[in-house]
């Protein structure tokens, strides 16, 4: 199995600028205070063994389980801080041969330069300094081991003192080569009323993105993922359209979960794709409004596969010069519970603005070029190759429909519910014509109509784990960080 190692240090107090750090790193830096003494970073402790293999408390398996990860393992520092390790990702191919070690969003330290940390195989084989980017540490690995499925990774200080042993595993040949992939983050429910709506969003989203060109999905589950979600995912797993990564843990802060998914997904996609949609929500639909980027001026059906290269060419750039293509999303009213989300045609008239900085538009979402991006946040790349840029699409050419507004239903416009203030809402039915296509796709996939499917799942698998998020609105998550 393919695994990932991540260091999670539970502390906060950072803010992020919307920029991409172009400097690769090799030292741990304290964001909020002076540099930490080496004796605190390498504590006097017994060597630890970490085996990334989980029995998965949910007792659920799929035919395409890429990683079943146990609850995080703790590594305590001399100053009392704790690093929580949750996974390790071997990656071999055009993007390099390495085992990626990831740090959590909340860590007080991120990777800088001159870190006196080394990694090797058994008996000191191919011992090399650790490379890194922000919250990512990389252990370079010999290319001749590309066909192996199990790796022993030893972390040491500069004097050769053993700090940690990790057994990383993967399934060779499970993933193919794709051009565009997408990550599907965890689906949780904060109320029973939201349960059916979230099920509807998940299956509709998968069919929409599949229909428009996404070739493969990484789907993420956590401890407490509902049985109904697992049943919805199973056809995509059985048919080879998706691969599952399971965390046998449940971070209560949704921002931790989001960061965990996008970073892990990036490194699993390395050497398997060019473009990755790491963070689009399951109620958010990107679509092109114009064929401006294509020679014949027509938007192709598979634009989610073909648009990114076309946009790069439209800007007069080479692929290696672009780290991401970004778009912003209009907020739409949620559809009635018995209708698909894209049947809703009322949206806010203007693009949303940041809650913390109303002078700025809210952060968008993006497709990233995995060949040049080394670290992600939910709304943009945070570490990338030198001289790469982000292309932000004008909303007249490409935009997202984000079905998340709970307008009062006391005012009705034709067959659509909307806001009673014409200055605050506008009619936008660009995607409604695709409702019959998605309904047919869902019925072919599951053998029953969407409404019947969701009613059955809600009855057979009522929600057991209701989770309360303790995080702020993700539109302003980036304001918690500062750029290196």
DRENDO-1510 file (C-alpha; in Angstrom, 1 decimal, always signed):
<recs>
REC; n; res; u; v; w
REC; 1; UNK; +0.0; +0.0; +0.0 .
REC; 2; UNK; +1.0; +3.6; -0.6 .
REC; 3; UNK; +1.5; +5.5; +2.6 .
REC; 4; UNK; +2.4; +9.0; +3.7 .
REC; 5; UNK; +4.2; +10.2; +6.8 .
REC; 6; UNK; +3.1; +13.5; +8.3 .
REC; 7; UNK; +4.4; +15.4; +11.4 .
REC; 8; UNK; +1.5; +17.2; +13.2 .
REC; 9; UNK; +2.5; +19.7; +15.8 .
REC; 10; UNK; -0.5; +21.0; +17.6 .
REC; 11; UNK; -0.1; +24.7; +18.0 .
REC; 12; UNK; -1.2; +27.7; +16.0 .
REC; 13; UNK; -0.8; +31.4; +15.6 .
REC; 14; UNK; +0.2; +31.8; +11.9 .
REC; 15; UNK; -1.1; +33.7; +9.0 .
REC; 16; UNK; -0.6; +33.0; +5.3 .
REC; 17; UNK; -0.2; +35.5; +2.5 .
REC; 18; UNK; -1.7; +34.4; -0.8 .
REC; 19; UNK; +1.7; +33.7; -2.3 .
REC; 20; UNK; +3.8; +30.7; -3.3 .
REC; 21; UNK; +7.1; +30.2; -1.5 .
REC; 22; UNK; +9.7; +29.6; -4.2 .
REC; 23; UNK; +12.5; +28.5; -1.8 .
REC; 24; UNK; +12.9; +24.9; -1.0 .
REC; 25; UNK; +13.8; +24.3; +2.6 .
REC; 26; UNK; +15.8; +22.2; +5.0 .
REC; 27; UNK; +15.4; +23.6; +8.5 .
REC; 28; UNK; +12.7; +23.8; +11.1 .
REC; 29; UNK; +11.9; +27.4; +11.9 .
REC; 30; UNK; +9.8; +28.7; +14.8 .
REC; 31; UNK; +7.1; +31.0; +13.3 .
REC; 32; UNK; +6.4; +32.9; +16.5 .
REC; 33; UNK; +9.7; +33.0; +18.4 .
REC; 34; UNK; +13.4; +32.6; +18.0 .
REC; 35; UNK; +15.0; +29.5; +16.6 .
REC; 36; UNK; +14.5; +26.4; +18.7 .
REC; 37; UNK; +17.7; +24.8; +20.1 .
REC; 38; UNK; +18.8; +21.6; +18.5 .
REC; 39; UNK; +18.4; +19.7; +21.8 .
REC; 40; UNK; +14.7; +20.5; +21.7 .
REC; 41; UNK; +14.2; +19.4; +18.2 .
REC; 42; UNK; +16.1; +16.1; +18.7 .
REC; 43; UNK; +15.1; +15.0; +22.2 .
REC; 44; UNK; +16.9; +12.4; +24.3 .
REC; 45; UNK; +14.5; +9.5; +23.8 .
REC; 46; UNK; +14.4; +5.8; +22.9 .
REC; 47; UNK; +14.1; +5.1; +19.2 .
REC; 48; UNK; +10.5; +4.7; +18.0 .
REC; 49; UNK; +9.0; +2.4; +15.4 .
REC; 50; UNK; +6.0; +3.5; +13.4 .
REC; 51; UNK; +4.1; +1.0; +11.3 .
REC; 52; UNK; +1.6; +2.6; +9.0 .
REC; 53; UNK; -0.9; -0.2; +8.9 .
REC; 54; UNK; -4.4; +0.1; +10.4 .
REC; 55; UNK; -7.0; -2.5; +11.2 .
REC; 56; UNK; -9.5; +0.3; +10.3 .
REC; 57; UNK; -12.0; +0.5; +13.1 .
REC; 58; UNK; -14.8; +0.8; +10.6 .
REC; 59; UNK; -14.2; -2.8; +9.5 .
REC; 60; UNK; -14.8; -1.7; +5.9 .
REC; 61; UNK; -12.7; -2.5; +2.9 .
REC; 62; UNK; -12.8; -1.6; -0.7 .
REC; 63; UNK; -11.1; -3.1; -3.8 .
REC; 64; UNK; -9.0; +0.1; -4.2 .
REC; 65; UNK; -7.7; +0.9; -0.7 .
REC; 66; UNK; -4.5; +2.8; -1.3 .
REC; 67; UNK; -3.9; +3.6; +2.4 .
REC; 68; UNK; -5.5; +2.6; +5.7 .
REC; 69; UNK; -3.8; +4.8; +8.2 .
REC; 70; UNK; -3.9; +4.4; +12.0 .
REC; 71; UNK; -4.5; +7.1; +14.5 .
REC; 72; UNK; -1.6; +9.5; +14.7 .
REC; 73; UNK; +1.5; +8.3; +16.6 .
REC; 74; UNK; +3.1; +10.9; +18.9 .
REC; 75; UNK; +6.8; +11.9; +19.1 .
REC; 76; UNK; +7.4; +14.1; +22.1 .
REC; 77; UNK; +10.1; +16.8; +22.1 .
REC; 78; UNK; +12.3; +17.7; +25.0 .
REC; 79; UNK; +10.5; +21.0; +25.5 .
REC; 80; UNK; +7.2; +19.2; +25.9 .
REC; 81; UNK; +5.8; +19.8; +22.4 .
REC; 82; UNK; +4.3; +16.8; +20.6 .
REC; 83; UNK; +4.7; +15.9; +17.0 .
REC; 84; UNK; +1.9; +13.7; +15.7 .
REC; 85; UNK; +2.7; +11.4; +12.8 .
REC; 86; UNK; -0.1; +10.2; +10.6 .
REC; 87; UNK; +1.3; +8.9; +7.2 .
REC; 88; UNK; +4.2; +8.4; +4.7 .
REC; 89; UNK; +3.9; +8.5; +0.9 .
REC; 90; UNK; +6.5; +6.8; -1.4 .
REC; 91; UNK; +6.5; +8.4; -4.8 .
REC; 92; UNK; +8.5; +7.2; -7.8 .
REC; 93; UNK; +8.4; +8.6; -11.4 .
REC; 94; UNK; +8.8; +11.8; -13.4 .
REC; 95; UNK; +8.3; +14.0; -10.3 .
REC; 96; UNK; +11.2; +12.3; -8.5 .
REC; 97; UNK; +11.9; +9.3; -6.3 .
REC; 98; UNK; +11.3; +10.0; -2.6 .
REC; 99; UNK; +9.2; +9.3; +0.5 .
REC; 100; UNK; +7.3; +12.4; +1.5 .
REC; 101; UNK; +6.9; +13.5; +5.2 .
REC; 102; UNK; +4.2; +16.0; +5.8 .
REC; 103; UNK; +3.7; +18.5; +8.6 .
REC; 104; UNK; +0.2; +19.7; +9.7 .
REC; 105; UNK; -1.2; +23.1; +9.2 .
REC; 106; UNK; -1.1; +23.9; +12.9 .
REC; 107; UNK; +2.6; +23.4; +13.5 .
REC; 108; UNK; +4.6; +26.3; +14.9 .
REC; 109; UNK; +7.6; +25.2; +12.8 .
REC; 110; UNK; +7.9; +24.7; +9.1 .
REC; 111; UNK; +10.7; +23.7; +6.9 .
REC; 112; UNK; +13.4; +26.3; +6.1 .
REC; 113; UNK; +17.1; +25.6; +5.5 .
REC; 114; UNK; +20.0; +23.7; +7.1 .
REC; 115; UNK; +18.0; +21.2; +9.0 .
REC; 116; UNK; +20.4; +18.7; +10.5 .
REC; 117; UNK; +18.1; +15.7; +9.8 .
REC; 118; UNK; +19.0; +12.7; +7.7 .
REC; 119; UNK; +17.0; +9.7; +6.3 .
REC; 120; UNK; +18.2; +6.3; +5.2 .
REC; 121; UNK; +17.3; +2.7; +4.6 .
REC; 122; UNK; +18.3; -0.2; +6.8 .
REC; 123; UNK; +21.9; -0.1; +8.1 .
REC; 124; UNK; +22.4; +3.5; +6.9 .
REC; 125; UNK; +21.8; +2.6; +3.2 .
REC; 126; UNK; +21.6; +5.6; +0.9 .
REC; 127; UNK; +21.8; +8.1; +3.8 .
REC; 128; UNK; +21.0; +11.6; +2.7 .
REC; 129; UNK; +20.0; +15.0; +4.1 .
REC; 130; UNK; +16.3; +15.6; +4.2 .
REC; 131; UNK; +14.9; +18.1; +1.7 .
REC; 132; UNK; +11.8; +20.0; +2.2 .
REC; 133; UNK; +9.2; +22.7; +1.4 .
REC; 134; UNK; +7.2; +24.5; +4.2 .
REC; 135; UNK; +5.3; +21.6; +5.8 .
REC; 136; UNK; +6.8; +18.8; +3.6 .
REC; 137; UNK; +10.0; +16.8; +4.2 .
REC; 138; UNK; +11.3; +14.7; +1.4 .
REC; 139; UNK; +13.6; +11.6; +1.8 .
REC; 140; UNK; +15.2; +11.0; -1.6 .
REC; 141; UNK; +15.2; +7.3; -2.5 .
REC; 142; UNK; +17.1; +5.2; -5.1 .
REC; 143; UNK; +15.3; +4.8; -8.4 .
REC; 144; UNK; +16.2; +1.1; -8.5 .
REC; 145; UNK; +13.7; +0.5; -5.7 .
REC; 146; UNK; +10.8; +1.8; -7.8 .
REC; 147; UNK; +9.1; -1.7; -7.9 .
REC; 148; UNK; +9.2; -2.3; -4.1 .
REC; 149; UNK; +6.0; -2.2; -2.1 .
REC; 150; UNK; +7.6; -1.9; +1.4 .
REC; 151; UNK; +10.2; +0.6; +2.6 .
REC; 152; UNK; +12.0; +1.0; +5.9 .
REC; 153; UNK; +12.8; +4.7; +6.5 .
REC; 154; UNK; +15.2; +5.7; +9.3 .
REC; 155; UNK; +15.4; +9.3; +10.6 .
REC; 156; UNK; +18.6; +10.4; +12.3 .
REC; 157; UNK; +20.4; +13.5; +13.4 .
REC; 158; UNK; +23.7; +14.7; +12.0 .
REC; 159; UNK; +25.6; +12.5; +14.5 .
REC; 160; UNK; +23.8; +9.4; +13.3 .
REC; 161; UNK; +21.6; +9.2; +16.4 .
REC; 162; UNK; +18.5; +7.1; +15.6 .
REC; 163; UNK; +15.2; +9.1; +16.0 .
REC; 164; UNK; +12.5; +7.2; +14.2 .
REC; 165; UNK; +11.8; +4.2; +12.1 .
REC; 166; UNK; +8.9; +4.1; +9.7 .
REC; 167; UNK; +7.6; +1.2; +7.6 .
REC; 168; UNK; +5.9; +2.6; +4.5 .
REC; 169; UNK; +3.9; +0.5; +2.1 .
REC; 170; UNK; +2.2; +0.9; -1.2 .
REC; 171; UNK; +0.4; -1.0; -4.0 .
REC; 172; UNK; +2.5; -1.0; -7.1 .
REC; 173; UNK; +0.4; -0.7; -10.3 .
REC; 174; UNK; -2.9; +0.4; -8.5 .
REC; 175; UNK; -2.7; +3.8; -10.1 .
REC; 176; UNK; -2.3; +4.5; -13.8 .
REC; 177; UNK; -1.2; +7.7; -15.6 .
REC; 178; UNK; -3.9; +10.3; -15.9 .
REC; 179; UNK; -4.0; +13.9; -17.1 .
REC; 180; UNK; -6.5; +15.4; -14.6 .
REC; 181; UNK; -7.4; +14.0; -11.1 .
REC; 182; UNK; -9.5; +15.3; -8.2 .
REC; 183; UNK; -9.5; +14.9; -4.5 .
REC; 184; UNK; -12.8; +14.2; -2.6 .
REC; 185; UNK; -12.4; +15.2; +1.0 .
REC; 186; UNK; -14.3; +13.7; +3.9 .
REC; 187; UNK; -18.1; +14.0; +4.0 .
REC; 188; UNK; -19.5; +14.6; +7.6 .
REC; 189; UNK; -22.8; +15.6; +8.9 .
REC; 190; UNK; -23.4; +18.2; +11.6 .
REC; 191; UNK; -27.2; +17.6; +11.7 .
REC; 192; UNK; -29.6; +14.9; +10.7 .
REC; 193; UNK; -31.4; +17.5; +8.5 .
REC; 194; UNK; -28.2; +17.9; +6.5 .
REC; 195; UNK; -27.7; +14.1; +6.0 .
REC; 196; UNK; -29.8; +13.5; +2.9 .
REC; 197; UNK; -28.6; +16.8; +1.3 .
REC; 198; UNK; -24.9; +15.8; +1.8 .
REC; 199; UNK; -25.5; +12.4; +0.2 .
REC; 200; UNK; -27.2; +14.1; -2.7 .
REC; 201; UNK; -24.2; +16.5; -3.1 .
REC; 202; UNK; -21.6; +13.7; -3.1 .
REC; 203; UNK; -23.1; +11.5; -5.8 .
REC; 204; UNK; -24.2; +14.4; -8.0 .
REC; 205; UNK; -20.7; +16.0; -7.7 .
REC; 206; UNK; -18.9; +12.8; -8.7 .
REC; 207; UNK; -21.1; +12.3; -11.8 .
REC; 208; UNK; -20.7; +15.9; -12.9 .
REC; 209; UNK; -16.9; +16.0; -12.6 .
REC; 210; UNK; -16.6; +12.5; -14.2 .
REC; 211; UNK; -18.9; +13.5; -17.1 .
REC; 212; UNK; -16.8; +16.6; -17.7 .
REC; 213; UNK; -13.4; +15.0; -17.8 .
REC; 214; UNK; -12.0; +14.0; -14.4 .
REC; 215; UNK; -10.3; +10.7; -15.0 .
REC; 216; UNK; -9.8; +9.5; -11.5 .
REC; 217; UNK; -10.7; +10.5; -7.9 .
REC; 218; UNK; -8.9; +10.2; -4.6 .
REC; 219; UNK; -11.6; +9.7; -2.0 .
REC; 220; UNK; -11.0; +10.2; +1.7 .
REC; 221; UNK; -12.7; +8.7; +4.6 .
REC; 222; UNK; -12.1; +9.2; +8.3 .
REC; 223; UNK; -13.2; +7.4; +11.5 .
REC; 224; UNK; -16.9; +8.0; +11.7 .
REC; 225; UNK; -17.6; +8.3; +8.0 .
REC; 226; UNK; -21.2; +7.1; +7.6 .
REC; 227; UNK; -22.1; +3.7; +6.0 .
REC; 228; UNK; -24.3; +5.6; +3.5 .
REC; 229; UNK; -21.2; +7.4; +2.2 .
REC; 230; UNK; -19.3; +4.2; +1.9 .
REC; 231; UNK; -22.1; +2.6; -0.2 .
REC; 232; UNK; -22.2; +5.7; -2.5 .
REC; 233; UNK; -18.5; +5.5; -3.0 .
REC; 234; UNK; -18.3; +1.7; -3.7 .
REC; 235; UNK; -19.4; +1.7; -7.4 .
REC; 236; UNK; -16.7; +4.2; -8.2 .
REC; 237; UNK; -14.1; +2.1; -6.4 .
REC; 238; UNK; -15.2; -1.2; -8.0 .
REC; 239; UNK; -15.2; +0.4; -11.4 .
REC; 240; UNK; -11.6; +1.7; -11.0 .
REC; 241; UNK; -12.8; +5.4; -11.1 .
REC; 242; UNK; -11.6; +6.2; -7.6 .
REC; 243; UNK; -9.0; +5.1; -5.0 .
REC; 244; UNK; -9.6; +5.4; -1.3 .
REC; 245; UNK; -7.4; +6.7; +1.5 .
REC; 246; UNK; -8.7; +6.2; +5.0 .
REC; 247; UNK; -7.6; +7.9; +8.2 .
REC; 248; UNK; -8.6; +5.9; +11.3 .
REC; 249; UNK; -8.9; +9.2; +13.2 .
REC; 250; UNK; -11.2; +12.2; +13.3 .
REC; 251; UNK; -9.7; +15.6; +13.7 .
REC; 252; UNK; -12.4; +17.7; +15.2 .
REC; 253; UNK; -11.2; +20.9; +13.5 .
REC; 254; UNK; -12.4; +20.8; +9.8 .
REC; 255; UNK; -9.4; +22.9; +8.8 .
REC; 256; UNK; -7.0; +20.2; +10.1 .
REC; 257; UNK; -8.9; +17.7; +8.0 .
REC; 258; UNK; -8.9; +19.9; +4.9 .
REC; 259; UNK; -5.1; +20.5; +5.1 .
REC; 260; UNK; -4.5; +16.8; +5.8 .
REC; 261; UNK; -6.4; +15.8; +2.7 .
REC; 262; UNK; -5.0; +18.4; +0.2 .
REC; 263; UNK; -1.3; +17.7; +1.2 .
REC; 264; UNK; -1.7; +14.0; +1.2 .
REC; 265; UNK; -3.6; +14.0; -2.1 .
REC; 266; UNK; -0.9; +16.1; -3.8 .
REC; 267; UNK; +1.8; +13.6; -3.0 .
REC; 268; UNK; -0.3; +10.6; -4.0 .
REC; 269; UNK; -0.9; +12.3; -7.3 .
REC; 270; UNK; +2.7; +13.0; -8.0 .
REC; 271; UNK; +4.0; +11.2; -11.1 .
REC; 272; UNK; +0.4; +10.0; -11.8 .
REC; 273; UNK; -1.1; +13.1; -13.3 .
REC; 274; UNK; -0.4; +16.7; -14.5 .
REC; 275; UNK; -3.4; +18.5; -13.2 .
REC; 276; UNK; -5.1; +18.0; -9.8 .
REC; 277; UNK; -8.2; +19.6; -8.3 .
REC; 278; UNK; -7.3; +19.2; -4.6 .
REC; 279; UNK; -9.9; +21.1; -2.7 .
REC; 280; UNK; -13.2; +21.8; -4.6 .
REC; 281; UNK; -16.2; +21.2; -2.3 .
REC; 282; UNK; -18.8; +18.6; -3.0 .
REC; 283; UNK; -21.4; +21.4; -3.5 .
REC; 284; UNK; -19.1; +23.4; -5.8 .
REC; 285; UNK; -19.2; +23.1; -9.6 .
REC; 286; UNK; -16.6; +24.6; -11.8 .
REC; 287; UNK; -17.6; +25.3; -15.4 .
REC; 288; UNK; -16.4; +27.3; -18.4 .
REC; 289; UNK; -18.8; +30.0; -19.6 .
REC; 290; UNK; -16.9; +30.5; -22.9 .
REC; 291; UNK; -15.0; +28.5; -25.4 .
REC; 292; UNK; -12.6; +31.4; -25.7 .
REC; 293; UNK; -9.6; +29.1; -24.9 .
REC; 294; UNK; -10.3; +26.6; -27.7 .
REC; 295; UNK; -9.5; +26.9; -31.4 .
REC; 296; UNK; -13.1; +26.4; -32.5 .
REC; 297; UNK; -14.5; +28.5; -29.7 .
REC; 298; UNK; -16.6; +25.6; -28.4 .
REC; 299; UNK; -16.4; +24.3; -24.9 .
REC; 300; UNK; -15.8; +20.5; -25.1 .
REC; 301; UNK; -17.7; +18.1; -22.9 .
REC; 302; UNK; -14.4; +17.0; -21.2 .
REC; 303; UNK; -13.3; +20.6; -20.4 .
REC; 304; UNK; -12.2; +19.6; -16.9 .
REC; 305; UNK; -9.5; +17.5; -18.6 .
REC; 306; UNK; -8.6; +19.8; -21.5 .
REC; 307; UNK; -9.2; +23.3; -20.3 .
REC; 308; UNK; -6.1; +23.7; -18.1 .
REC; 309; UNK; -3.6; +23.2; -20.9 .
REC; 310; UNK; -5.7; +25.4; -23.2 .
REC; 311; UNK; -5.7; +28.2; -20.6 .
REC; 312; UNK; -2.0; +28.0; -20.2 .
REC; 313; UNK; -1.5; +28.2; -24.0 .
REC; 314; UNK; -4.1; +31.1; -24.1 .
REC; 315; UNK; -1.9; +33.0; -21.7 .
REC; 316; UNK; +1.2; +32.4; -23.8 .
REC; 317; UNK; +2.9; +30.3; -21.2 .
REC; 318; UNK; +4.6; +27.0; -21.1 .
REC; 319; UNK; +3.3; +24.3; -18.7 .
REC; 320; UNK; +6.4; +24.5; -16.4 .
REC; 321; UNK; +5.7; +28.3; -16.0 .
REC; 322; UNK; +2.3; +27.8; -14.4 .
REC; 323; UNK; +1.7; +26.4; -10.9 .
REC; 324; UNK; -2.1; +26.7; -10.9 .
REC; 325; UNK; -5.3; +27.9; -12.7 .
REC; 326; UNK; -7.7; +29.5; -10.2 .
REC; 327; UNK; -11.4; +30.5; -10.3 .
REC; 328; UNK; -13.8; +32.1; -7.9 .
REC; 329; UNK; -17.3; +30.9; -7.1 .
REC; 330; UNK; -20.7; +32.5; -6.9 .
REC; 331; UNK; -22.8; +31.4; -4.0 .
REC; 332; UNK; -26.1; +29.8; -5.1 .
REC; 333; UNK; -29.2; +28.9; -3.1 .
REC; 334; UNK; -29.4; +25.2; -2.2 .
REC; 335; UNK; -31.9; +23.2; -4.2 .
REC; 336; UNK; -34.9; +21.6; -2.6 .
REC; 337; UNK; -34.2; +18.2; -1.0 .
REC; 338; UNK; -35.9; +16.3; -3.8 .
REC; 339; UNK; -33.9; +18.0; -6.6 .
REC; 340; UNK; -30.3; +17.9; -7.8 .
REC; 341; UNK; -28.2; +20.9; -6.6 .
REC; 342; UNK; -27.6; +22.3; -10.1 .
REC; 343; UNK; -31.4; +22.7; -10.6 .
REC; 344; UNK; -31.1; +25.8; -8.4 .
REC; 345; UNK; -30.8; +28.9; -10.5 .
REC; 346; UNK; -30.7; +31.7; -8.0 .
REC; 347; UNK; -27.4; +33.1; -6.8 .
REC; 348; UNK; -26.0; +36.1; -5.1 .
REC; 349; UNK; -25.5; +38.9; -7.6 .
REC; 350; UNK; -21.9; +39.5; -6.6 .
REC; 351; UNK; -18.9; +37.4; -5.9 .
REC; 352; UNK; -18.5; +36.9; -2.1 .
REC; 353; UNK; -15.9; +38.9; -0.1 .
REC; 354; UNK; -13.7; +37.8; +2.7 .
REC; 355; UNK; -15.3; +38.1; +6.1 .
REC; 356; UNK; -12.1; +39.3; +7.8 .
REC; 357; UNK; -11.1; +41.5; +4.9 .
REC; 358; UNK; -14.2; +42.8; +3.1 .
REC; 359; UNK; -12.1; +44.9; +0.8 .
REC; 360; UNK; -10.9; +41.7; -0.9 .
REC; 361; UNK; -12.8; +39.0; -2.8 .
REC; 362; UNK; -13.0; +35.6; -1.0 .
REC; 363; UNK; -10.4; +33.1; -1.9 .
REC; 364; UNK; -11.1; +30.9; -4.9 .
REC; 365; UNK; -10.3; +27.3; -5.7 .
REC; 366; UNK; -7.8; +25.9; -8.3 .
REC; 367; UNK; -6.3; +23.2; -10.4 .
REC; 368; UNK; -2.6; +22.8; -9.7 .
REC; 369; UNK; +0.2; +21.5; -11.9 .
REC; 370; UNK; +1.7; +18.8; -9.7 .
REC; 371; UNK; +5.0; +18.8; -11.5 .
REC; 372; UNK; +5.9; +22.3; -10.0 .
REC; 373; UNK; +3.9; +22.5; -6.8 .
REC; 374; UNK; +5.4; +21.1; -3.5 .
REC; 375; UNK; +2.9; +22.3; -0.9 .
REC; 376; UNK; -0.7; +23.3; -0.8 .
REC; 377; UNK; -3.2; +25.2; +1.2 .
REC; 378; UNK; -7.0; +24.8; +0.6 .
REC; 379; UNK; -7.1; +27.9; -1.7 .
REC; 380; UNK; -3.7; +28.1; -3.3 .
REC; 381; UNK; -0.2; +26.6; -3.6 .
REC; 382; UNK; +2.2; +27.6; -0.9 .
REC; 383; UNK; +5.5; +26.2; -2.2 .
REC; 384; UNK; +6.4; +25.8; -5.9 .
REC; 385; UNK; +9.2; +26.0; -8.4 .
REC; 386; UNK; +10.8; +29.3; -9.2 .
REC; 387; UNK; +9.2; +31.7; -11.6 .
REC; 388; UNK; +5.8; +29.9; -11.7 .
REC; 389; UNK; +2.6; +31.8; -11.6 .
REC; 390; UNK; -1.1; +31.4; -10.9 .
REC; 391; UNK; -3.7; +32.2; -13.6 .
REC; 392; UNK; -6.9; +33.6; -12.1 .
REC; 393; UNK; -9.8; +33.2; -14.6 .
REC; 394; UNK; -12.2; +36.2; -15.0 .
REC; 395; UNK; -15.7; +35.1; -13.9 .
REC; 396; UNK; -16.9; +35.9; -17.4 .
REC; 397; UNK; -14.8; +32.9; -18.7 .
REC; 398; UNK; -14.8; +30.4; -15.9 .
REC; 399; UNK; -16.5; +30.3; -12.6 .
REC; 400; UNK; -17.8; +28.0; -9.8 .
REC; 401; UNK; -21.4; +27.5; -8.7 .
REC; 402; UNK; -21.3; +27.0; -4.9 .
REC; 403; UNK; -24.6; +25.8; -3.6 .
REC; 404; UNK; -24.4; +26.9; +0.0 .
REC; 405; UNK; -26.8; +29.7; +0.6 .
REC; 406; UNK; -29.9; +29.1; +2.8 .
REC; 407; UNK; -32.2; +31.8; +1.6 .
REC; 408; UNK; -35.7; +32.0; +3.0 .
REC; 409; UNK; -38.1; +30.1; +0.9 .
REC; 410; UNK; -41.0; +32.5; +1.4 .
REC; 411; UNK; -40.3; +34.2; -1.9 .
REC; 412; UNK; -40.6; +32.2; -5.1 .
REC; 413; UNK; -39.6; +33.1; -8.7 .
REC; 414; UNK; -41.3; +30.8; -11.1 .
REC; 415; UNK; -40.2; +27.3; -10.2 .
REC; 416; UNK; -37.1; +28.5; -8.3 .
REC; 417; UNK; -36.7; +29.8; -4.8 .
REC; 418; UNK; -34.7; +32.9; -4.4 .
REC; 419; UNK; -33.9; +36.0; -2.4 .
REC; 420; UNK; -36.5; +38.7; -2.3 .
REC; 421; UNK; -34.0; +41.5; -2.9 .
REC; 422; UNK; -33.2; +41.8; -6.6 .
REC; 423; UNK; -30.0; +43.6; -5.8 .
REC; 424; UNK; -28.8; +40.6; -3.8 .
REC; 425; UNK; -29.8; +37.8; -6.1 .
REC; 426; UNK; -29.8; +37.1; -9.8 .
REC; 427; UNK; -31.1; +34.3; -12.1 .
REC; 428; UNK; -28.4; +32.0; -13.5 .
REC; 429; UNK; -29.6; +28.8; -15.1 .
REC; 430; UNK; -26.4; +27.9; -17.1 .
REC; 431; UNK; -26.1; +24.5; -15.5 .
REC; 432; UNK; -29.7; +23.6; -15.1 .
REC; 433; UNK; -29.8; +22.0; -18.6 .
REC; 434; UNK; -27.5; +19.3; -17.3 .
REC; 435; UNK; -29.9; +18.0; -14.7 .
REC; 436; UNK; -31.4; +15.2; -16.9 .
REC; 437; UNK; -27.9; +14.1; -17.9 .
REC; 438; UNK; -26.8; +13.7; -14.3 .
REC; 439; UNK; -30.0; +12.0; -13.3 .
REC; 440; UNK; -29.5; +9.4; -16.1 .
REC; 441; UNK; -25.8; +9.0; -15.1 .
REC; 442; UNK; -26.7; +8.3; -11.5 .
REC; 443; UNK; -29.4; +5.8; -12.5 .
REC; 444; UNK; -27.0; +3.9; -14.8 .
REC; 445; UNK; -24.4; +3.8; -12.0 .
REC; 446; UNK; -26.7; +2.7; -9.2 .
REC; 447; UNK; -29.6; +1.1; -11.0 .
REC; 448; UNK; -32.1; +3.4; -9.4 .
REC; 449; UNK; -33.3; +7.0; -9.7 .
REC; 450; UNK; -31.4; +9.6; -7.5 .
REC; 451; UNK; -34.4; +10.3; -5.3 .
REC; 452; UNK; -35.1; +6.6; -4.7 .
REC; 453; UNK; -31.4; +6.0; -4.0 .
REC; 454; UNK; -31.1; +8.7; -1.5 .
REC; 455; UNK; -34.4; +7.8; +0.3 .
REC; 456; UNK; -33.3; +4.2; +0.6 .
REC; 457; UNK; -29.8; +5.1; +1.9 .
REC; 458; UNK; -31.2; +7.5; +4.4 .
REC; 459; UNK; -33.6; +4.8; +5.7 .
REC; 460; UNK; -31.1; +1.9; +5.7 .
REC; 461; UNK; -28.1; +3.9; +7.0 .
REC; 462; UNK; -29.3; +6.7; +9.3 .
REC; 463; UNK; -26.5; +8.9; +10.5 .
REC; 464; UNK; -24.7; +7.6; +13.6 .
REC; 465; UNK; -21.8; +10.1; +13.9 .
REC; 466; UNK; -22.8; +13.7; +14.0 .
REC; 467; UNK; -19.8; +16.0; +14.1 .
REC; 468; UNK; -19.6; +19.6; +15.2 .
REC; 469; UNK; -17.0; +21.7; +13.4 .
REC; 470; UNK; -15.0; +24.0; +15.6 .
REC; 471; UNK; -13.3; +25.9; +12.7 .
REC; 472; UNK; -14.1; +29.2; +11.0 .
REC; 473; UNK; -15.5; +29.6; +7.5 .
REC; 474; UNK; -12.9; +28.3; +5.1 .
REC; 475; UNK; -13.1; +31.5; +3.0 .
REC; 476; UNK; -10.9; +33.1; +5.6 .
REC; 477; UNK; -8.6; +30.2; +6.5 .
REC; 478; UNK; -5.7; +31.7; +4.7 .
REC; 479; UNK; -5.8; +34.7; +7.0 .
REC; 480; UNK; -4.4; +32.5; +9.8 .
REC; 481; UNK; -1.0; +32.2; +8.2 .
REC; 482; UNK; +2.0; +34.3; +7.2 .
REC; 483; UNK; +4.2; +33.6; +4.2 .
REC; 484; UNK; +7.8; +32.6; +4.8 .
</recs>
